[in-house]
């Protein structure tokens, strides 16, 4: 037996479920519970567990999305869609050309965490991605560089595409230098899942990245990659990158 939170119990009541109808409860850690309302417990939110199984809504590759602070509701959109597409975590950071001031970071991340929770519920995730803010651009890049495949999306990169980075990494690791990028073997159809269980996706603010920021990312071991010839909005870029990665790795 489980007891639903007051909020979830109210949601169950709004759905007008009958005692014999089944619904899914997730623990937020990768397990789904097939439940039905306990007899005589409709108002209290007590449910009976019928079956336990691993959630089917989690991708096999773990992607953390690093998003530069943006103004208005752009962060709301980017966080919501990142969760829907399967991001494991979301990190906010300040870069030189950010238009938005950091403000109260704790208040901002708490609000975005609520958005992540609602998005995770809506799309059937088995895990609620955490949303946090990095203390500095350098700290965010150092953290992102720890991934098996750390990707820094830079609008001035012209040689290395996301597709090439994913395909090449599945066979031979790429060294982030101009000579290595031009000579790295590309094997069509290669999967990055087995060799890159963790991927970092770093995207910039409204004005893009400074060259010094891209150089810092490279010096830490990140790959600067392009999303193509079109300049994407700051809220579009992380979503496009994440969707492409999920497709290329067989998680979409």
DODRENPA-64408 format. One line per field, with one value per residue: x, y, z of N, C-alpha, C in turn; residue number from 1; residue in three letters. Coordinates in Angstrom, 3 decimals, decimal comma. Layout:
! DODRENPA-64408
n_xx X  ...;
n_yy Y  ...;
n_zz Z  ...;
ca_xx X  ...;
ca_yy Y  ...;
ca_zz Z  ...;
c_xx X  ...;
c_yy Y  ...;
c_zz Z  ...;
num NUM  ...;
residuo ALA  ...;
***
This chain:
! DODRENPA-64408
n_xx 0,851  0,418  0,620  -0,621  0,662  -0,842  -1,335  -1,178  -3,185  -5,399  -5,327  -5,893  -8,512  -9,683  -9,619  -11,595  -11,425  -12,502  -12,733  -11,784  -10,185  -7,018  -3,900  -0,756  1,971  4,938  8,148  10,103  12,678  13,134  11,371  8,171  4,855  2,069  -1,103  -4,156  -6,987  -7,427  -9,939  -12,596  -10,957  -10,872  -11,065  -8,906  -6,576  -5,088  -3,477  -3,394  -0,720  -0,344  1,460  4,990  7,473  10,326  10,659  9,637  10,243  12,785  15,810  18,616  20,998  22,740  22,106  23,205  22,099  23,429  22,575  22,711  21,902  18,831  16,545  13,114  10,583  12,112  13,892  12,098  10,774  12,937  13,793  11,466  11,056  13,487  13,321  11,138  12,288  14,170  16,394  18,816  19,744  19,823  21,704  22,195  23,939  26,013  27,134  29,381  27,879  25,275  21,995  20,148  20,045  21,478  20,055  17,945  19,161  18,442  15,656  14,960  15,864  14,305  11,730  12,037  12,593  10,124  8,764  10,172  9,397  6,606  6,704  8,009  6,109  4,040  5,062  5,710  8,160  10,634  12,253  12,973  14,484  17,161  17,440  19,828  22,033  25,121  28,083  29,817  30,879  33,234  33,246  30,960  31,773  33,929  32,609  30,928  32,839  33,548  32,011  31,522  31,270  31,740  30,083  30,288  28,400  28,935  28,576  30,409  31,857  32,816  33,621  33,181  30,388  27,413  26,413  28,666  30,391  29,087  29,005  31,740  32,769  31,714  33,433  36,197  37,784  37,587  40,059  40,026  41,042  42,009  43,338  42,795  40,055  39,594  40,645  39,520  38,130  35,054  32,334  29,493  26,353  27,284  26,977  26,766  26,076  27,164  29,845  29,698  28,252  27,539  26,676  27,429  25,710  26,225  24,990  24,669  23,967  21,612  23,270  25,289  28,481  31,566  34,768  36,853  35,562  34,888  37,469  38,322  36,597  37,525  40,124  39,655  38,957  36,638  34,524  34,066  31,224  28,985  25,604  24,700  24,112  22,278  21,447  20,346  17,785  18,362  16,789  16,028  18,265  19,372  17,294  17,106  19,624  19,521  17,346  18,386  20,539  19,227  17,842  19,946  21,245  19,459  17,342  14,882;
n_yy -1,188  2,283  5,768  8,550  11,839  14,909  16,629  14,880  13,102  14,769  15,201  12,655  12,415  14,393  13,184  11,396  8,629  5,258  2,822  0,354  0,955  1,162  2,886  4,615  5,028  6,726  6,475  8,321  7,482  5,664  3,503  2,132  1,889  -0,031  0,722  0,688  2,338  1,907  -0,063  1,774  3,937  6,143  8,925  9,428  8,965  6,624  3,913  0,701  -1,394  -3,114  -4,094  -3,947  -2,383  -1,673  1,662  2,675  4,988  6,141  7,139  5,296  6,588  9,045  12,340  15,529  18,804  21,924  25,141  28,460  31,370  32,972  35,532  36,396  33,962  32,003  30,189  28,620  27,264  25,889  24,210  22,688  21,314  19,975  18,133  16,615  15,431  13,766  14,540  14,081  15,758  19,304  22,193  25,503  28,407  31,350  33,366  35,482  37,056  36,969  38,169  38,177  38,857  37,096  37,234  36,050  33,089  30,734  30,945  31,031  28,525  26,837  27,340  26,485  23,835  22,918  23,130  21,186  18,909  18,781  18,439  15,982  14,301  14,588  13,461  10,873  10,166  8,288  9,353  12,326  15,030  16,904  20,413  22,871  25,621  26,799  28,072  29,619  30,345  28,949  26,909  25,516  24,583  22,952  20,954  19,990  18,977  16,554  14,549  11,594  12,233  15,362  18,111  21,212  23,618  25,753  28,701  29,602  27,457  25,453  23,044  20,549  18,616  17,813  15,251  14,025  14,070  12,346  9,936  9,443  9,247  6,897  5,033  5,849  7,894  11,466  13,922  17,165  19,120  21,091  19,615  16,989  16,933  17,193  14,829  12,690  9,424  8,628  6,653  5,641  5,278  4,426  3,896  5,911  5,049  2,845  3,592  6,155  6,751  8,983  12,284  15,646  18,652  21,768  24,947  28,322  31,832  34,501  36,193  34,534  32,748  34,102  34,179  33,621  32,104  29,813  28,906  28,306  26,184  24,305  23,952  22,549  20,128  19,817  19,299  21,464  21,988  22,184  23,135  23,369  25,480  27,442  29,984  29,305  30,118  30,826  29,229  27,253  25,863  23,983  22,127  21,205  20,003  18,007  16,447  15,493  13,970  12,006  10,731  9,818  8,052  6,043  6,401  7,435;
n_zz 0,000  -0,660  0,172  -1,382  -2,132  -0,964  -3,113  -5,349  -4,675  -4,858  -7,580  -8,532  -7,636  -9,214  -11,662  -11,434  -10,930  -10,694  -8,015  -9,045  -11,194  -12,820  -12,284  -12,801  -10,638  -9,997  -8,459  -8,846  -9,050  -11,032  -10,935  -11,642  -10,397  -10,639  -9,769  -7,803  -6,429  -2,993  -1,418  -0,158  0,358  -1,247  -0,806  0,868  -0,507  -0,471  -1,967  -3,562  -4,380  -7,322  -9,197  -9,737  -11,697  -13,809  -15,003  -18,277  -19,474  -19,496  -21,087  -22,535  -22,525  -20,677  -20,469  -19,653  -19,565  -20,129  -19,687  -20,684  -18,794  -19,510  -20,644  -19,750  -20,459  -21,552  -20,360  -18,942  -21,001  -22,215  -20,137  -19,607  -22,092  -22,327  -20,261  -21,158  -23,394  -22,329  -20,737  -18,192  -16,225  -15,443  -15,772  -14,915  -16,032  -15,949  -18,545  -20,493  -22,333  -21,469  -21,227  -19,223  -15,741  -12,966  -10,470  -7,828  -7,370  -6,043  -5,809  -8,509  -9,492  -7,918  -8,877  -11,530  -11,023  -10,194  -12,606  -14,029  -12,598  -13,135  -15,903  -16,059  -14,924  -16,788  -19,150  -18,551  -17,327  -15,514  -13,719  -12,024  -13,336  -11,915  -11,269  -11,250  -10,351  -11,532  -9,931  -11,456  -14,845  -15,503  -13,544  -14,337  -16,862  -16,170  -14,793  -16,842  -18,580  -17,520  -18,529  -20,592  -23,264  -23,936  -25,098  -26,626  -27,854  -30,386  -32,151  -34,007  -34,795  -37,498  -38,587  -37,180  -36,916  -35,008  -35,596  -36,752  -34,550  -32,740  -34,213  -34,691  -32,112  -31,261  -32,221  -32,475  -30,212  -30,367  -30,573  -29,360  -31,499  -34,358  -36,381  -35,637  -35,809  -38,551  -39,511  -38,203  -38,079  -39,616  -39,141  -40,583  -38,975  -36,530  -33,024  -30,101  -27,626  -26,113  -25,713  -24,794  -22,184  -20,732  -21,598  -22,155  -22,822  -23,883  -24,242  -25,489  -24,538  -25,457  -27,008  -27,870  -27,468  -26,147  -27,757  -25,992  -24,091  -25,519  -26,034  -23,438  -22,866  -24,746  -23,786  -21,504  -22,455  -23,894  -26,779  -29,444  -31,267  -34,110  -34,823  -37,316  -40,266  -39,601  -37,269  -34,141  -31,748  -28,254  -26,605  -28,302  -29,219  -27,172  -27,125  -29,763  -30,008  -28,008  -28,881  -31,312  -30,392  -28,875  -30,910  -32,563  -30,858  -30,553  -28,810  -29,332;
ca_xx 0,000  1,119  -0,221  -0,274  0,742  -2,125  -1,481  -1,480  -4,503  -6,385  -5,321  -6,616  -9,945  -10,159  -9,771  -12,796  -11,139  -13,267  -11,827  -11,218  -9,369  -5,588  -3,111  0,675  2,668  6,390  8,861  11,106  13,996  13,203  10,419  6,738  3,966  0,705  -1,901  -5,584  -7,417  -7,821  -11,377  -13,007  -9,908  -10,825  -10,856  -7,653  -5,425  -4,339  -3,579  -2,852  0,229  -0,662  2,654  6,144  8,299  11,186  9,992  10,023  10,382  14,136  16,730  19,792  22,139  22,498  22,471  23,026  22,008  23,941  21,870  23,046  20,753  18,128  15,505  11,726  10,186  12,907  14,402  10,969  10,569  14,088  13,779  10,321  11,273  14,634  12,812  10,308  13,130  14,956  17,577  18,996  19,923  19,893  22,559  22,156  25,199  26,129  28,259  29,668  26,861  23,920  21,193  19,448  20,836  21,223  19,015  17,887  19,373  17,682  14,249  14,831  15,995  13,160  10,613  12,319  12,479  8,687  8,449  10,739  8,558  5,362  7,021  8,324  4,823  3,242  5,601  5,949  9,536  10,820  13,219  12,758  15,798  17,456  17,795  20,688  22,771  26,552  28,603  30,511  31,022  34,338  32,806  30,019  32,520  34,703  31,661  30,494  33,957  33,706  31,184  32,221  31,271  31,376  29,817  30,134  27,803  29,519  28,055  31,515  32,453  32,419  34,108  32,670  28,936  26,957  26,319  30,020  30,940  28,470  29,424  33,160  33,037  31,321  34,473  37,516  37,623  38,084  40,848  39,485  41,958  41,622  43,864  42,091  38,686  39,558  41,092  38,873  37,354  33,611  31,715  28,044  25,511  27,868  26,206  27,571  25,491  28,037  31,091  29,436  27,061  27,177  26,923  27,134  25,245  26,399  24,516  24,932  22,902  21,081  24,333  26,312  29,654  32,794  35,845  37,606  34,796  35,070  38,840  38,353  35,937  38,456  41,270  39,196  38,724  35,337  34,481  33,203  30,463  28,000  24,252  24,326  24,339  21,292  21,627  19,142  17,547  18,994  15,902  15,866  19,504  19,506  16,249  17,511  20,772  19,085  16,518  19,269  21,313  18,332  17,564  21,159  21,617  18,407  16,457  13,731;
ca_yy 0,000  3,560  6,949  9,621  13,186  15,626  17,146  13,775  12,573  15,678  14,948  11,390  12,694  15,173  12,252  10,614  7,202  4,327  1,989  -0,781  1,429  1,173  4,054  4,421  5,909  6,597  6,928  9,318  6,855  4,653  2,395  2,417  1,038  -0,101  0,806  1,006  2,910  0,910  -0,055  2,689  4,912  7,090  10,295  9,571  8,848  5,387  3,044  -0,650  -1,708  -4,361  -4,575  -3,047  -2,643  -0,537  2,598  2,577  6,345  6,669  6,769  4,509  7,496  10,079  13,664  16,704  19,993  23,144  26,205  29,812  32,126  33,717  36,395  36,012  32,577  31,108  29,101  27,737  26,429  25,006  23,187  21,801  20,450  19,108  17,024  15,768  14,700  12,758  15,024  13,532  16,884  20,613  23,110  26,879  29,097  32,728  33,609  36,904  37,778  36,748  39,376  38,033  38,902  35,897  37,456  35,063  31,792  29,691  31,101  30,693  27,078  26,182  27,444  25,611  22,452  22,593  22,920  19,875  17,884  18,670  17,878  14,562  13,611  14,619  12,638  9,506  9,890  7,524  10,090  13,771  15,662  18,008  21,700  23,607  26,729  26,750  29,319  30,408  29,707  27,990  25,747  24,752  23,896  21,882  19,872  19,425  18,277  15,231  13,568  10,775  13,014  16,737  18,869  22,657  24,074  27,068  29,163  29,860  26,179  25,169  21,760  19,350  18,590  16,930  13,892  13,499  13,852  11,150  8,752  9,214  8,853  5,508  4,150  6,333  9,189  12,640  14,885  18,460  20,035  21,243  18,522  15,752  17,035  16,989  13,502  11,657  8,497  8,675  5,401  5,858  4,369  4,035  4,358  6,418  4,607  1,998  4,248  7,457  6,667  10,326  13,330  17,022  19,539  23,146  25,922  29,680  32,818  35,191  36,763  33,552  32,679  34,799  33,288  33,192  31,042  28,605  28,439  27,670  24,878  23,423  23,649  21,583  18,857  19,751  19,395  22,506  21,407  23,064  22,624  23,658  26,844  28,399  30,397  28,977  30,877  30,191  28,201  26,206  25,110  22,771  21,164  20,600  19,128  16,850  15,598  14,830  12,954  10,903  9,993  9,163  6,976  5,045  6,643  8,218;
ca_zz 0,000  -0,643  0,375  -2,310  -1,575  -1,042  -4,476  -6,262  -4,304  -5,438  -9,021  -8,726  -7,466  -10,356  -12,781  -11,136  -11,086  -9,863  -7,211  -9,776  -12,302  -12,545  -12,663  -12,584  -9,713  -10,147  -7,268  -9,208  -9,090  -12,068  -10,762  -11,789  -9,609  -11,144  -8,541  -7,831  -5,162  -1,998  -1,127  0,899  0,619  -2,359  -0,335  1,606  -1,390  -0,240  -3,134  -3,450  -5,444  -8,018  -9,897  -9,762  -12,867  -14,181  -15,893  -19,685  -20,000  -19,353  -22,170  -22,159  -22,443  -19,677  -20,989  -18,807  -20,413  -19,504  -20,394  -20,243  -18,303  -20,555  -20,113  -19,998  -20,181  -22,392  -19,530  -18,653  -22,188  -22,409  -19,087  -19,825  -23,252  -22,043  -19,446  -22,020  -24,338  -21,622  -20,025  -16,850  -15,322  -16,094  -15,029  -15,408  -15,806  -16,445  -19,443  -20,668  -23,108  -20,943  -21,048  -17,954  -14,513  -12,176  -9,472  -6,749  -8,023  -5,343  -6,178  -9,927  -9,669  -7,281  -9,806  -12,669  -10,561  -10,240  -14,023  -14,369  -11,976  -13,889  -17,214  -15,861  -14,719  -18,012  -20,234  -18,109  -16,939  -14,287  -12,919  -12,114  -13,472  -11,019  -11,865  -10,331  -10,942  -11,268  -9,363  -12,471  -16,155  -15,440  -12,768  -15,171  -17,913  -15,540  -14,528  -18,120  -19,207  -16,923  -19,241  -21,588  -24,503  -23,575  -26,319  -26,465  -29,115  -30,641  -33,442  -34,937  -35,213  -38,883  -39,064  -36,517  -36,699  -33,934  -36,124  -36,890  -33,208  -32,177  -34,966  -34,492  -30,735  -31,102  -32,745  -32,077  -29,558  -31,087  -29,816  -29,769  -32,177  -35,761  -37,191  -35,298  -36,302  -39,985  -39,894  -37,401  -38,912  -39,470  -39,549  -40,557  -38,212  -35,257  -31,874  -28,991  -26,363  -25,328  -25,371  -24,197  -21,345  -20,272  -22,591  -21,743  -23,890  -23,420  -25,227  -25,043  -24,300  -26,636  -27,835  -28,187  -26,602  -26,485  -28,197  -24,810  -23,435  -26,330  -25,812  -22,118  -23,001  -25,467  -22,924  -20,501  -23,126  -24,545  -28,229  -29,978  -32,368  -34,730  -35,060  -38,692  -40,768  -39,103  -35,881  -33,381  -30,523  -27,096  -26,058  -29,306  -29,398  -26,347  -27,489  -31,032  -29,746  -27,224  -29,746  -32,266  -29,665  -28,542  -32,143  -33,036  -29,934  -30,506  -27,665  -29,783;
c_xx 0,893  0,111  0,271  -0,150  -0,623  -2,389  -1,865  -2,834  -5,616  -6,473  -6,096  -8,126  -10,502  -10,348  -10,994  -12,576  -12,029  -12,308  -11,169  -10,325  -7,901  -4,948  -1,665  1,220  4,166  7,073  9,932  12,510  14,051  12,257  8,986  5,945  2,573  -0,201  -3,393  -5,951  -7,871  -9,301  -11,673  -12,016  -9,813  -10,480  -9,483  -6,415  -4,546  -4,572  -2,913  -1,942  -0,099  0,590  3,737  7,008  9,186  10,440  10,504  10,326  11,778  15,044  17,944  21,054  21,779  23,019  22,190  23,097  22,448  23,408  22,276  21,781  20,161  16,997  14,114  11,452  10,998  13,472  13,299  10,772  11,695  14,106  12,655  10,588  12,474  14,197  11,997  11,162  14,085  16,209  17,626  19,144  20,058  20,692  22,489  23,497  25,147  27,342  28,325  28,526  25,432  23,218  20,525  20,425  20,497  20,109  19,103  17,967  18,542  16,211  14,015  14,884  14,836  11,942  10,810  12,257  11,026  8,239  8,961  9,886  7,271  5,598  7,304  7,051  4,068  3,735  5,974  7,389  9,574  11,754  12,946  14,119  15,974  17,827  18,633  21,407  24,234  27,030  29,261  30,550  32,107  33,943  31,866  30,768  33,366  33,815  31,243  31,588  34,169  32,904  32,024  32,321  30,806  31,270  29,532  29,648  28,146  29,167  29,157  32,261  31,929  32,761  33,374  31,172  28,605  26,918  27,700  30,643  30,391  28,957  30,889  33,451  32,653  32,388  35,877  37,351  38,257  38,898  40,415  40,538  41,592  42,099  43,123  40,674  38,625  39,918  40,400  38,026  35,871  33,035  30,207  27,331  26,087  27,073  27,125  27,092  26,492  29,292  30,896  28,178  26,625  27,576  26,545  26,745  25,315  25,964  24,551  23,717  22,449  22,183  25,428  27,484  30,757  33,840  36,639  36,881  34,925  36,466  38,977  37,725  36,856  39,608  40,917  38,870  37,378  35,484  33,569  32,545  29,450  26,661  23,775  24,474  23,360  21,566  20,316  19,008  18,097  18,108  15,696  17,078  19,608  18,485  16,614  18,647  20,342  18,243  17,383  20,069  20,441  18,005  18,776  21,548  20,516  17,454  15,234  13,010;
c_yy 1,247  4,675  8,050  10,947  13,858  16,123  16,032  13,143  13,450  15,473  13,671  11,622  13,469  14,292  11,358  9,116  6,381  3,416  0,848  -0,349  1,520  2,488  3,798  5,479  5,666  7,145  7,973  8,768  5,681  3,480  2,902  1,415  1,110  -0,227  0,914  1,532  1,807  1,055  0,859  3,790  5,984  8,503  10,485  9,474  7,656  4,452  1,699  -0,919  -3,077  -4,964  -3,513  -3,404  -1,441  0,374  2,439  3,941  6,931  6,215  6,005  5,359  8,640  11,418  14,738  17,940  21,216  24,323  27,565  30,539  32,975  34,512  35,845  34,565  31,571  29,927  28,105  26,744  25,412  23,885  22,188  20,814  19,518  17,898  16,075  14,898  13,727  13,229  14,443  14,643  18,167  21,544  24,483  27,547  30,488  32,816  35,099  37,669  37,534  38,090  39,366  38,108  37,678  36,066  36,448  33,674  30,699  29,736  30,668  29,175  26,323  26,210  26,513  24,135  22,005  22,335  21,553  18,747  17,685  18,062  16,386  13,747  13,482  13,622  11,230  9,180  9,055  8,205  11,577  14,452  16,813  19,253  22,458  24,721  26,616  28,101  30,213  29,642  28,638  26,740  24,872  23,962  22,761  20,682  19,193  18,582  16,879  14,156  12,774  11,496  14,435  17,620  20,336  23,204  25,546  27,516  29,446  28,582  25,835  23,751  20,560  19,463  17,658  15,487  13,258  13,197  12,574  9,891  8,434  8,707  7,402  4,532  4,575  7,713  10,316  13,506  16,265  19,414  20,060  20,070  17,225  15,771  16,713  15,562  12,380  10,748  8,582  7,374  5,569  4,811  3,957  4,633  4,810  5,893  3,844  2,724  5,618  7,405  8,012  11,345  14,681  17,835  20,966  24,091  27,328  30,570  33,471  35,706  35,789  33,605  33,614  33,765  32,758  32,063  29,732  28,033  27,762  26,283  23,882  23,001  22,631  20,229  18,723  19,871  20,553  21,951  22,426  22,357  22,965  25,121  27,882  28,723  30,165  29,884  30,099  29,115  27,042  25,289  23,869  21,705  20,442  19,609  17,859  15,902  14,825  13,720  11,752  10,074  9,171  7,981  5,943  5,187  7,462  7,473;
c_zz 0,000  -0,360  -0,545  -1,575  -1,723  -2,462  -5,446  -5,942  -4,882  -6,945  -9,345  -8,616  -8,657  -11,589  -12,626  -11,392  -10,166  -9,123  -7,983  -10,944  -11,887  -12,985  -12,266  -11,634  -9,885  -8,904  -7,564  -9,280  -10,052  -11,922  -10,905  -10,974  -10,213  -9,928  -8,841  -6,459  -4,219  -1,683  0,060  1,187  -0,463  -1,890  0,298  0,727  -1,104  -1,421  -2,856  -4,651  -6,021  -8,651  -9,824  -10,955  -13,148  -15,139  -17,318  -20,280  -19,921  -20,495  -21,642  -22,062  -21,503  -20,174  -19,944  -19,684  -19,607  -20,316  -19,827  -19,816  -19,430  -19,932  -20,426  -19,661  -21,004  -21,590  -19,198  -19,793  -22,333  -21,377  -19,322  -20,957  -23,053  -21,227  -20,312  -22,934  -23,656  -20,935  -18,624  -15,814  -16,112  -15,196  -15,687  -15,123  -16,422  -17,360  -19,771  -21,341  -22,633  -20,745  -19,681  -16,787  -13,668  -11,149  -8,342  -7,372  -7,376  -5,719  -7,623  -10,122  -9,030  -8,210  -11,004  -12,271  -10,551  -11,678  -14,468  -13,817  -12,770  -15,270  -17,108  -15,663  -16,037  -19,045  -19,794  -17,803  -15,663  -13,321  -13,105  -12,188  -12,489  -11,797  -10,849  -11,092  -10,559  -10,749  -10,404  -13,784  -16,104  -14,669  -13,590  -16,232  -17,344  -15,244  -15,822  -18,762  -18,648  -17,647  -20,233  -22,925  -24,173  -24,812  -25,994  -27,803  -29,334  -32,053  -34,457  -35,329  -36,607  -39,324  -38,469  -36,256  -35,541  -34,410  -36,242  -35,531  -32,602  -32,886  -34,722  -33,089  -30,495  -31,542  -32,316  -31,467  -30,358  -30,130  -30,275  -30,313  -33,646  -36,608  -36,926  -35,846  -37,789  -40,390  -39,142  -38,275  -38,604  -39,989  -39,453  -39,730  -36,879  -34,114  -30,765  -27,649  -25,525  -24,861  -24,738  -23,341  -20,786  -21,323  -21,984  -22,965  -23,348  -24,525  -24,625  -24,874  -25,600  -27,559  -28,224  -27,216  -27,086  -26,923  -27,002  -24,078  -24,192  -26,129  -24,456  -22,181  -23,684  -24,559  -21,844  -21,114  -23,797  -26,056  -28,637  -31,230  -32,893  -34,868  -36,469  -39,039  -40,232  -37,632  -35,134  -32,162  -29,329  -26,464  -27,024  -29,371  -28,496  -26,699  -28,777  -30,815  -29,022  -28,068  -30,734  -31,598  -29,325  -29,782  -32,573  -32,152  -29,757  -29,342  -28,045  -30,902;
num 1  2  3  4  5  6  7  8  9  10  11  12  13  14  15  16  17  18  19  20  21  22  23  24  25  26  27  28  29  30  31  32  33  34  35  36  37  38  39  40  41  42  43  44  45  46  47  48  49  50  51  52  53  54  55  56  57  58  59  60  61  62  63  64  65  66  67  68  69  70  71  72  73  74  75  76  77  78  79  80  81  82  83  84  85  86  87  88  89  90  91  92  93  94  95  96  97  98  99  100  101  102  103  104  105  106  107  108  109  110  111  112  113  114  115  116  117  118  119  120  121  122  123  124  125  126  127  128  129  130  131  132  133  134  135  136  137  138  139  140  141  142  143  144  145  146  147  148  149  150  151  152  153  154  155  156  157  158  159  160  161  162  163  164  165  166  167  168  169  170  171  172  173  174  175  176  177  178  179  180  181  182  183  184  185  186  187  188  189  190  191  192  193  194  195  196  197  198  199  200  201  202  203  204  205  206  207  208  209  210  211  212  213  214  215  216  217  218  219  220  221  222  223  224  225  226  227  228  229  230  231  232  233  234  235  236  237  238  239  240  241  242  243  244  245  246  247  248  249  250  251  252;
residuo UNK  UNK  UNK  UNK  UNK  UNK  UNK  UNK  UNK  UNK  UNK  UNK  UNK  UNK  UNK  UNK  UNK  UNK  UNK  UNK  UNK  UNK  UNK  UNK  UNK  UNK  UNK  UNK  UNK  UNK  UNK  UNK  UNK  UNK  UNK  UNK  UNK  UNK  UNK  UNK  UNK  UNK  UNK  UNK  UNK  UNK  UNK  UNK  UNK  UNK  UNK  UNK  UNK  UNK  UNK  UNK  UNK  UNK  UNK  UNK  UNK  UNK  UNK  UNK  UNK  UNK  UNK  UNK  UNK  UNK  UNK  UNK  UNK  UNK  UNK  UNK  UNK  UNK  UNK  UNK  UNK  UNK  UNK  UNK  UNK  UNK  UNK  UNK  UNK  UNK  UNK  UNK  UNK  UNK  UNK  UNK  UNK  UNK  UNK  UNK  UNK  UNK  UNK  UNK  UNK  UNK  UNK  UNK  UNK  UNK  UNK  UNK  UNK  UNK  UNK  UNK  UNK  UNK  UNK  UNK  UNK  UNK  UNK  UNK  UNK  UNK  UNK  UNK  UNK  UNK  UNK  UNK  UNK  UNK  UNK  UNK  UNK  UNK  UNK  UNK  UNK  UNK  UNK  UNK  UNK  UNK  UNK  UNK  UNK  UNK  UNK  UNK  UNK  UNK  UNK  UNK  UNK  UNK  UNK  UNK  UNK  UNK  UNK  UNK  UNK  UNK  UNK  UNK  UNK  UNK  UNK  UNK  UNK  UNK  UNK  UNK  UNK  UNK  UNK  UNK  UNK  UNK  UNK  UNK  UNK  UNK  UNK  UNK  UNK  UNK  UNK  UNK  UNK  UNK  UNK  UNK  UNK  UNK  UNK  UNK  UNK  UNK  UNK  UNK  UNK  UNK  UNK  UNK  UNK  UNK  UNK  UNK  UNK  UNK  UNK  UNK  UNK  UNK  UNK  UNK  UNK  UNK  UNK  UNK  UNK  UNK  UNK  UNK  UNK  UNK  UNK  UNK  UNK  UNK  UNK  UNK  UNK  UNK  UNK  UNK  UNK  UNK  UNK  UNK  UNK  UNK  UNK  UNK  UNK  UNK  UNK  UNK;
***
